Amino acid sequence: MIIMGSNMAEAHPVGFQWVIEAKARGARVIHIDPRFTRTSALADTYVPLRAGSDIAFLGGVINHVLSNDLDFREYVAAFTNASFLVREGFEDTEDLDGLFGGYDAETGTYERDCWQYEGADQEREEPEGASPDSPSGDDDSEMDKERTSPMGSGAAGAPLHGATNVATDPTLQHPRCVFQILKRHFARYTPEMVERICGTPREKFQAVCEAWASNSNRERTSALVYSVGWTQHSVGAQYIRAGAIVQLLLGNIGRPGGGVFALRGHASIQGSTDVPTLFNLLPGYLPMPTAGSHETLTDYLDDLRSPTQKGYWTGADAYLVSLLKEYFGDNATAENDYGYAWLPKIDGDHGTYRTVMDMVDGGKVFGYFLLGQNPAVGSAHGRLQRLGMANLDWVVVRDLAMIESATFWKDSPEIETGEISPQTCRTEVFFFPAASHVEKEGTFTQTQRMLQWREKAVEPTGDQRSELWFFYHLGRKLRERLAGSTDPRDEPVQKLDWSYRVDGSGEWPEPSAEDVLRRINGYRTRTGEPVDSYLELEADGSTACGCWIYSGVYADGVNQAARRKPHDAQGPYDRQWGWTWPANRRVLYNRCSADLDGKPWSERKKLVWWDADEGRWTGDDVPDFPATTPPRYEPPPDAVGPEALRGDDAFIMQADGKAWLFAPHGLLDGPMPTHYEPHESPVSNALYGQQGNPTRKVYGRTDNPSNPAPPELHREVFPFVLTAARLTEHHTAGGMSRQLPYLAELQPELTVEVSPELARIRGLTHLGTAHVVTSRAAVQARVMVTDRMSPLWIDGQVVHQIWMPYHWGGTGLVSGDVVNDLLGVVADSNVFIQESKVATCDVRPGPRPRGAALTAMLAQTRARAGVTVETGTRIATADDVPHVTHTEDDTAGGTDDGSTDDGSTGNSAGEQS
């Protein structure tokens, strides 16, 4: 088992018990991390690396596998797109100094048609996300970035036109086949280069490569585990892509003991993306419609899928129409496109950080609901979060305790600096006490995609209520208020079907969580009978379904999530313990567990197989494949949808039926992972002139400064690498755990971990006080001098890393500075997740300044570093492309070479707020 981008023992201790059990049975556990953690202590092998360099490490593993012919060739040739040819003229990062072909420096986006397969349609009939009268694909790419369109392809992969006509080379020798392109792309990711970029000793890196490859074959599989240590980067999506490529090359996807495990931060993070709390997704990873191009249901569906593609995404019309029927009930009819016009349409970036900046700017956002979130402490750039909330009319906070996001107006750090005044702060805060997880019933959807029903253990006290109660009655009251309105914007609320069953009587009864689950599962609109699977959903209005991937959780009218049949009373995959989406499949893509003839690769690793006598797939898991499609099946040329899947098209939601080693469309920052330095880095990119992700989302504003990074000057002002994570004893932003005396006593104070060498350099003493400084904030912490954070030798220089936990804020039994105040806002272009796992900083002995002295010190530090609004906004740094600034302030300018006339990287810090 490879654990990378996760401190699993610390952050996911309940799940980690199974790692320890596996280790006791002979599994080898390797932990790769910037810091020696509790996970490292229990692993067989610990391997250090620099924060933000994981793609270089994984690219080195890919190069090791391909250079030494260690890939599981039968698996790769059958189940991936390794044999597919890429269109002539494709240009790789090796050709363009770190950029792929099609880059537009003005917009910071790629025109991605030049990444397409040979034989696929040359042009999409209407570019994804573009308005019908858009003059070029440039607008397409820019809008796709603003709405993070790849998230809308999460359930299926990107649309692919002409998927059945792609040219292939089964020998994998053609220079333009994906296999050879991948091999060339990673050829320079040698052990020496990995050591140079990551700081990982090459003998340790080689040992990981050899262990990973030798344990991946017909008889053995390796698992890969990650968490937010991978996702929270400006190339976070490509971190995961790189890990998936390794697992595909080694045959570790869809097989027992293999896979890529995304550990979730708490019990229902998975559920909050399945039934999303995201601006750009509908339930089941259907994308939100886009204003200007998706005016009708037909427009939307035509953009969502190709009429010639393979797989089950061709059923997206049934998934969406059933969702609309669940939303609007009898009001959704064929004549009105099932109420499609009542769905909101997005017109750009409405993500968390864009919204906060709109709050600061004023005039766009007037109110804010916070449920289970504490952005004043838990989100990047805490100062920006608090200033944004201080510029609203109202904030509604639902939580277990009076968290910092409810009290920011009277006790935030900005009170000391005079940026917020309790006497004049305009924001009215409404606090609603929430019921805890033991005081309400419902489901959690956890890391394994499993829905598990929880019973209510005790009744909530006082005014505490569940989220279901709150939103049901809020919706009821809004509908009562708007019942007589003739304003067209109120029509969607008026037309909602709000007929949920309630338990109890009176004006404020508790809605039935089980009835909500039944409606999420889906049912036949004429009879109310639950559907048993997403395969039963229809596009004619005869079915309603709140989330198509959850269809089956209420099959046969039974709450499948509530099942608790013990392990020793059923088969090896515990299909009667909870319910896993989709279709109760415990292992996704499990067709890959059998060879081309449908036989298990080995008896030891069997999972599903073809039963020739029965003429169907069977096994220990629910087959993730059409049940009666034979393993050697060849569809007719004109087949589409599930009928077009070959017997070896194991990835049934993909438009071509294959796992993508190379992504011809769908990702905004490249068809293959590429090492880019973090937005803030003390070193230059050793591979390319292109320093960072050339499509990363930067918000160039005076209230969101960046520390300089190569090729900018004065980066020595912030010479150290900062990374942050969590402790077992506290939970996320600490709103719950800092209120509990036993946990507060175990971890009473914010600390900063530094190496003995760094302590000597900066004059820090163990258990003394220090403050960490960036261009945005200074945070005070107790010093912990430890070998857990060892200095690394990076490209000819020593690089020191520091680590901090982020659980402290101003309220609770223990309090401290907000670590997230140190971070700025820069985001991965695919999903808009913030880069909060790596930044640069300085560490200074003693307490930090306070009040006006703090403001002055930060201004002086920015002046020394030459920080202006333009710093960090020239996202293209490769040769032969314009180095354009991407700023929001009207006063921003700057030259193409990133310097001013005096050779510095900007003006005085007096321009900074």
N, C-alpha and C positions, 0 to 999 in steps of 0.2 A: 504494500500500500504506500502510495506517494501522497503526502500531505504538504500542500504548498499554498501559500496565500491564506493560511488558517492556523490559528492556535487552538486546535480542536479541544484539547483537554481543558483549556481555560474557558473558552467561550461556548463550548457545546459539550459539557461534561457528561450529560446523560447519554448522548449518542456515542461518546468516546469509550464508554464501557464495552461496546461491541468491538472496538479496535483492540482493546486490551484482551478480550476473549479470543479474537483472531490471532493475536500475537502469542497467546498461551498455547494455541494449537499449531504454531509453527510459522505463521505469517511474519514476514519481515516488514517493519515499519520504518519509512524514511521521511524525515521532516526537513524541509527546505525553507528557510526563513531568515530574515535579517537579524532576528534576536533568538537567543537560546531561552526557550520557554518551558512551561510545564509539559507541553507536548514533546519538546525536544528531549526532556529528561526521561520520558517513557518510551521514546523511539529507540530502535536499534542503531540508527545512524542519524546524526545531525549534520546538515550542510548549510553553511552561511552564504548569503548573497546580499548585494546592495538593494535596498528598497527601490522599486521602480525598474528593475532590470530583468524581470522574469521572462520576457519574450526572448531575450538573448539566451538565457539558460535553456528554455524549451526549444528554441531554434537549434541550439547545439545538440539537443537530444534527437531532434528530427534529422539533422545532418548525420549524426552517428548511425542512426537506423538505416538511412538511405545509402550512405557511403559504404556500409558494410553488408548490404543486402540482408538486413535483419528483419525486414517487414514480413508480415504474414501474407505472402503474395497471393494465395488463392482467395483469401478474404478480401484483400484490397482490390483485386481485379474484379471481383463479383459485386461488392457492395458499395464501393465508392466511385467517384467520377474520375479516377486515376487515368482511365483510358480515353477520356473525352478530349477532343482537340479544341484548343483555344484559337480564336480568330487570328488570322495573320495580321501582323502589325502591333500585337500586344507588346507594351513596353513595361519592363519590370523596374523595381527600385535599383537593381544593379545597373540598369541602363541610364537612369535619370537622377543619380546622386541621392537616392532615398525617396523619390516620388514614383508613383505609377503613372502610366499614360493617361491623358485626359484631364490633368489638373488645371484648375482655373484659380490663379492667385488672387484675383479680385474678390471672388466669392468664398475662397477657401473650401472649394468643393471639387468633386470629380464628375466628369461626364462619363458615365459608366458603361455605355454601350460598347466601348472599345475593349471591355473585358469579356465580352460574350463568347459563347461557344461557336465554333465553325458549324454552320448548318442551322443554327437558331435564327429566328427572324432578325433581319438587319436592324429594323427599327420597331419600337413599340408603336402601336397605332396612336395612342395618346400617352405622352410621358407621365409616369407615375407622379401624382401630386401636382401636376401643372394645370393651369387653367386652359380651357379649350382654345383660347386665342393667344396662348403663350407663343412668342416668336421662336423660341429655341429651347433646347434641353437645359440651358443654363438656369432658367427659372425653375425647371424641374428639380435640378440638384439642390438649388438654394432652398426651395420649399421643403424638399425631403429632409434637409438638415434641420430646418426650423421646427418641423413637426416630428423629428426623429422617426422617420418612416420605417427603419428596420424593425422597430418594436411591433409594428403592424403585421410583420411577416413572421412573428415568433412562432405561431402555431404551424406554419406550413413552409417556411422558406419563401424567398421572393418569387413573384410570378415569372414564368419562363415561357416565352412564345417559341413554338417550333421544337419542343422538347423531344419529340419522337424522331426528329431529323438530324440529330447531332452526329457529326463525324467522330469516329472512334478508332483507336488502334489497340486491339486486345493484347498486342505484344508489349505495350508500354515503352516502345523504343522511339516513337516519332518525337522529334524535338519540340513540337508544339502540343504534345499530350500533357495533361495535368501532372502526371507523375514526373516527367522530365523537367517541367517548369518548376515544380516544387523542389526538385533536387538541385537545380541551378540556383534558385532563390536562397536556399539555406547553405550553399556550399561554403561560404565564408564564415559560418557560425562554427568555427573550430574550437577545440578545447582551449587553445591559446587565446582566441577572441573572447570566449566566455569568461576566462579568468581576467582578461583585460577590462571587460565591461562590468561583470558582476562582482569581481573580487573573490570568486570561488576558486580555491586551489584546484588545479586541473586534475590532480589524482582523485580528489573527492568527486569532481564532476564525472570523471570517467567511471568511477565506481557506481554512481547512480545510473549512468547509461547502461552499463553492463548488467546491473541487477534488474532494471526495468525490462530490458529486452529479453534477457534469459528467462524471465518469469512470465513471458507472454508468448503462447504458442497453442497448439491443439489441446494440450493437457493442462495448461496453467494460464491464469489471467491475473492482471494487476488492476487495482482500483486507484483512481485519482480523486483526491478530495481538495476542494477549495472553498473559500468563503470571501468576505468582503475585502480581504487582503489582495484579492485579484480584481474584484469588480470596481472598487473605488479609485480608478485611475483614468487618466485622459485617453488611455488605450485599453480600457477595461474589457470591452467586448472581444478584443483581439487576444488578450491573455487567455480567455476561455477557449477561443478558436484554436490557439496554439496547443493547449492541452488536449483538446478534442482531436486534433490532427495526430498527435502522438498516439493516442488511444486507438484511433482508426488504423493507423499504419501497423500497429502491433496486434490488431484483432481483439481489442478489449471492449468494444461497444456491443451491447445486446447479448452479452454472455454472462453466465453466473460468475460472480467475483470480480467482474470488470466494471466499466462505467465511469462516468464523471459525476461526482456527487457535489451538488451545490448546497452547502450548509446554510440554513436560514437563521437569522438573528434571534428570532423567538417564535412562538408556537404557530402563528398563522401568517408569517410573511409570505409564504407561498400562496396562501389563499387570497392575500390582498393584491396579488398580481393576476391570479386566475379570474377573480371577480374584482376588477381593478379599481384602485384609487389613483389612477394615472390619467392625465389630461388627454392622452392620445390613444387610449385603448378602450374598447368595449369588452364585455365579458368573453372569456375564451380566446383572447388575443386577436379579436377582430379589430381592425384599425378604426379610429374615429373618422367619419367623413371629413373631407377637406372642402372648405368654402371655395367656390369658383370653379371646381372641377367635378364635384360629386353632387350635383344638384338633384339628380333623380336616383332611384334605386338601381336602375340599369347602369347609369354612369359609375356608380360605386362598385357594382359587381364586375363590370367590365375591366375596371382598374385592378380589382382584387385578384383576379385569376385569368388565366389564358384559356380560350376555348379548346386548345389542343393539348393541355398539360395532363399529366398523369395524376393519380392519387386521389385522396379523399378531400383535398381542398376544393375540388370542383363542387362539393356539396355546400360551399359557403353560403349559397342562396338560401338553403334550408336552415342553416345555423342563424343567419341574420333575420329572416322572416319569422322564425320561431321566437327569436328574442323580441322582435317588435310586437308580436302577439302577446307575449308575456307582459311587456311594458304597457300596452294600450288596450288589450282585451278586445272586446267587440268593436271598439272604435277603429281598430286596424283592419282594413279591408283591402281586397285586390284593387278596388277603384281608387283608393288613396295611397297606393304603394305601401300598404300596411303601416301607414303612419310614419314612413321614412322622413317626410318633411319635418316632423316634430323633433327629430334628433338634432342636437347641436352640431354645428360644423366648425371645425377649428381653422384658424387663419394664420397660424405661426406658432411661435414658442410661447406656451403657457405653462411651462414647467415651474417647479418650486422656486428656483433662483430667479428666473425672469419675473415671476410674480412678486417676489420680495423687492426686487429693484423697482418694479412698477409702484409698489407701495411707497417706497422712498420718494419717487418722482412725483407722486400724487396725481389724482385725476382719473385713475383707471380702476383701482381696487379700494373698496370702502369698508369691507368687512372680511372676517377671517374665522373659519372654524378650525379648531385644533382638537383632535381626538386621538389620544394615545401618542401625541407628538409634543416635543418640548424644544422647538427650534431655537429658543433663546440660549440653550446650552448644547443641544444635540445636533445642530446643523452647522455646516461650514460657514465661516465668517459670521460668528455670533453677533458682532456689533452691527452688521448690516441687517441681520434678522430683527434685532431689537429696535433699531431706528425705523425699520419698515413698519413694525407693529405700532410704534408710537405715532405714526402718521395716518392711522385709520380712524374711522368713526366708531367701530366696535370690534371686539374679539370675543368669541365664544370658546371657552376652554372646558373640556370634559376630561377629568382625570381623577385619580384616587386621592391626590393630595394637591395642595396649593403650590404648583410648580412655578419656576421662574418665568415661564411664558404667561402666567397670570399675574405676576407681581412686578414685571419689568418696569412698569411706570413709576415705581416707588423705590426699588432697590437694585436696579441694574448698574453695572460699572459706569454707564453714561451719566448717572446722577453725579458722580464725583467729578467728571470732566465737564459738566454743564451742558452736555448735548441733549439730555432729557431733563425736564423739570416736572416734578410731581404736581406742582401747582398749575402748570399750563398744559400738560400732556392731554391731548384731546380725546384719547382712546378710552371708550367705556368697555370695561371687561365684565363679562358674564361668566361666572364659574358654576358649572353643573357637576356635582359629585357623581362619579361613575361607579357602577357595580364592578366588582372584581371577577376574575374568571371562575371562582367557585360560587358566585352569586347569580349566575345566569346559565342557561342551557344553550347549546348550539354545537357547531363543529369547529375544529381546528383543521387546517390543511398544512401538513408539515413537509419537511425536506423530501420525504419519499413520495410526495404527491398524494399522500394518504389522508382521507377525511376520517376523523375520529370524533364521534359524538361524545360530548361531555354533559353529564347531568348537573342540575343545580343542587349544590350541597346545602346551602343555607340561603335564607331570604336576605336580600339587601336591607340595610337599615336606613332610617331617616329618608333623605331625598335621593339616595343613590338609586340609579336606574341603569338598565342595560342600554347599549347602543341601539339595539333593535327597538326598544320602547321609545327612545328619544327620536329616532328618525321616522318611525311610524307616525307618532303623534305630531311631529313637526310637519310632515307631509299632509296629514289630515287637516291641521289648522290652516296651512297654506291653501289647500284646496277649498276650504270653507271661505277664506278671505277672498279668493279669486273667482268664486262660483259665478258671480254676476258680471265679471269683466268682459269687455268686448275688445280689449287690446290683443292683437294677434300673438304677441310674445307670451301671453299667459295661456294660450291654447294647449301647449304640450302638457302643462300641469293639470289643466282641466280634463284632458283626455286620458290621463293615467288610470289604469285599473288598480284601485287601492283596496280591493276586497279581500285583504288578508284575514285569516281566521284569528280571533283573539280569545284568550283564556281569561274568564272573569267577566264582571259587569261594571257598570258605571262609565264615567267619561274617560277614564284613564287606565283601561285594562292592559295587560301585557300581551303583545302579539305572540302568536305561536311560531316559535323557531322551526318546528318540524313542518309546519305548513309552508314556510318560506323555502325550506329545503325541498319540499315536494315540487314547488313551482320552479325552483332552480333546475331540478332534475328534468322537468318537462312532462307534458301531458297532452292528451288528445282533447282538442277544444270542444268537441261535441259531447263527449262522455265524461271528461275529467280523469280518464284512466291514465295512470303514469306510463310513460314510454320506458322501455328497458335498455335503450342504447341510443347513441347519437345517430346510428344507422336508420332509426325509425323516424327521424325528423323530416318534415316535408316543407317545401317552399310554397305551398298553396294555401297556407293559413289554417290547415287542419291540426297543427301541433303548435304548442307554446313551450318555450324553454328559456330559462333565465341564464344558462351558461352551458353551451353544448358539450364541452368537455366533461361536465359533471353528469351528463345523462347516464343513468344507470345507478346512481347513488340511492334512488328511491324505487328501484325496479320491483315489480310485483306488489307495489304499494307498501313495501317494507323499508324501514330506515336501515339501509345497508351499512351506514357509517357507525351504527350502534352495535354491530356484531362484535362479540368478544370470545369466539371459540378458541380454547387454549391451543398452543402449538402442538402439544403431544396428542391432540385429538384430531389433527388434520394433517394435510400434506406439507411438504417442505417449504412452500411459499405462502402458507398461512392466508389463503384467499378468503377465508371467513373471519378475518380479524380486520375490522374497518373496511374501507373501500378506497381503491386507488384509481385516479383518473389516468388515461381514459379506459373505460370498459373493464375496470378492475385488473388491468395488466400491471404486474409487479415490476417487470423489466421491459423498458421500451426497446423497440427495434429487435425483439427477440428472434425474428427470422434469421438474424445473423448467428444464432447459436447452432445452426445446422448448415451443412455444406451445400453444394449446388444440387445434390441429389436429395436433399431434405433429411440427411442423416446427421446426427450430432457429430461435431468435430471429434469428440471423444466421449466415452461412456461416463467418465468422471465429470465432464462439464456439460452434460446434456440438459436441455431445458424444454424446447419444443422440437417436434419432428413431424415428418410427413408419414401418415398412415395410409399406405397404398390400398389396403383392403377396404378401409372406410372412405377413401377418397377425400381426405381432409387433414388439416393440421391438428395436432393434439400435443399433449405434454403436461408438464408440471405447472405451467403458467398459461394464462389466456393468450393465444397466439396473436401477435401484433402484425397481422397479415390477413388478406382475404382467405377465409377458412377453406375454400375449395379450389384455390388456384394452385396447380401442381408446381413443384419446384423447378421444372424445366419448361414451364409454359412460355410460349411466344405469342403475344397478342396480335390481332390483325392490324395492318398499318393505319387504319382509320379509327382505331379505338381511342377513347379518352376516359379520363377519370379512373376509378378503380379497375375497370375492365382493361385499361392500357398497361397495368403493372405486369412486368415480366415476373417469372418465377424467382428471380434474384433481386427484384426491386424492393429491398427490405425497408426503405425509408418512405413509408406510404403516404406521408403528408408532403414530401418534396415533389416539386413539379416534374423532376426527371427520375424520381424513385431512388436516387443515390445520395449517400453522404458526401458532403462537399469538402474535399481537401482544398479546393479552389472555389471561391464564391464568385460566379460570373455576374451576380447582381445581388442587391439586398443590403450589403454593407457600404457605408459611406466613406470609410477610410482605407479601403484596399481589399483586393480579393484574397490576399494572404497576410498573415501576421508579419509584422516588420518591427525590429527594435527601434523605438524612438525613445529619447530621453524624456523624463517627466517635464512638465511645464516649468518647474523650478528645479534646476540641477546644478551641482557644482562642477560638472565635467562636460566636455564636448562629446557628441555622438562619435564613437570610434569607427562606425561603419560608413556613415554618410555625412555629407554636408547638411542634409536635412536634420535639424536638431530634434524637434518634437513632432508629435502627430500633426500633419499639415492641415487636418480638418477639424482639429479640436475647437470646442466652443469657448471663446474668450469673451469676457465682458469688460472691454476697456473703458473704465470709468475712474474718476478720481477717488470714489469711495471703495474701489476694488483694486488696489494697487498690487502689482506683482513684483517679486524679487527678481533681479536680473539673472539671466542664464545665458550661456554661450549662444551666439557670438557676442552678446552684450558685454559691456565692461562693468567693472566694480562688483563682480559677484563675490569677491573676497569679503565683502561686508557681511554676507550670509554664507559662511563656509561649510556649515554642517548639514547633514541630512536628518530631517525630522520625520518620524513615523509614530503613529498612535494606534491604540487598540484598547481592548477591554480586560477587566479583571473578573474572576469568578464571583467575587464577593459583592460586586455592584452590577446593576443592570442598565445598559445603554446610558442615557443621560442622567441616570441616578435618581430620577424623580421618585421611584418607589424605594430603592435600597438605602438612600441617605436618610430616610425617615425611620429606619429600623435600627434599634440600638445594637443588636448583635452584629449585624453586618457593618454598621458604621464603626464599631469598635475594631473589627478585623482589618478594615482599610480606612483609617481615619483621615488621611491627608494625601493631597496630590503630590506625586513624586515625579522626578525626571531621572531616568537611568542614563548614566554616562560611563564610559570606560575609564580605567585608572589613568591611561595616557591623556585623555581629554581633560580629566580633572586636573592633572598637572599643568597642562597648557593654559587652562582658564582659571586656575587658582581656586578650584572648587573643593570643598571638604565633605566627606561622607556625613550625611544627616544635617549638613548645613543648608543654607538657603541660596537659591539662584533664581534668575529669571531668564526665560527663553524669549527671544525677540525676533519678529519678522517685520516686514514693512507695514503690517496691519495692526499688530498688537504686541504687548509684552505680558507674559504669564509667569506668575511666581509659583515655585514648587520646592519641595524638600529634595535635596540631592541624594541619589542612591548611586554610589560608585560600585560598579559591578562588571565582571567579565562577560556578562550576558550580552553586552553590546560591544563587540570587538571592532577595532578599526580595521579597515580593508585597504588593500593596495589596488588602486584603480588607475589603470592607464598611466603608470609612472608616478602616482602621487598617493599619499595616505588620505583616505576619506573617513571621517568620523561620523557615526550615526548616533542619534539619541532617540529615546523612546519615552512616551508619556501615555498614561491612561486618561480617558476623557470624561469621567463620570461626575466631575464636580461642578457646582454652581453656587449660587448665593443663598439657597434655602436648605433646610434639613438640619439634622443633628450634627452633621459635619459639612463644612462648606469649603470652597476654594475657588481659584480662578478658573475660567472657562477655556479649556485647551483648544476648542474649535475656533476661538477668537483669533488664533494664530494663522488660520488658513484663509486663503482667498477663494474665489469662485472661478473655476475653470472646469470644463466638462467634456466627457466622451461624446463625440458627435452622434453616435448611434443611439444612445439611450439617455443622454443628459445626466448620467451619474457624475457626481463631483469627484475631483481628484483630492481625496482627503487622507490617503495613506502615505503620501510623500510630499514633502516641501523642503525648502532650505531655511536655515535659521542661524542665529547666533545664540550662545549661552554665556551669561555674565554672572559673576558672583554677587550675592547679596539680594535684598528685597528689590522689587521693581519700584520705580517712581509711582506716584499716585496723583490723581487730579490733573491740574494744569501742567505739572512737571512731567507727567507721562505723555501728554500730548506734545510737549516740546521735545522730549527725547525721541519720540517716534518721527517727528518732522526732521530732526537733525540726522537721524539714521537714514531716512529716505534721501536726504540731501547728499550724504556721503556716498550712497549707492547710486545716485543719479536717477532715482526712480521718478518717472512721470506717468501720465496716463497712457503713454505709448509703450511703456516697458512691458515686454512679454506679449505684445499684440502682433508682432511680425511673425506670423505662424509659418510662413514659407521662408526657409533659409538656404535651400538647395541652390546650386549654381544654375544660372541661365533662366531663373524665374524672378519676377519682380518681388521685392521684399516689402509687401504692402502692410500698413497698419490696419488693424480691425478694432476701431474705437467707437464709442458711443457719444463722447463729448464733442460738441461743436468746435471747440478750440483746438482739437487734436490735429496735428499735421505730421511733419517728419519726412525725412528723406528715405529713399529706397534702400540705402545701404545701412540703415539702422543707427546713424550717428548724426550729431549736430555739427555745426561748423567748428566747434572747439574740440571735437573728438570725443565728447562724452555721449552718454546714451539718453540724455534728456535734460530738462530744465530743472530749476531749483525745486526743492520739495515744498516751497511755499504755495505751490499750486494744489498740494494735496489737502484733503479734508482731514 
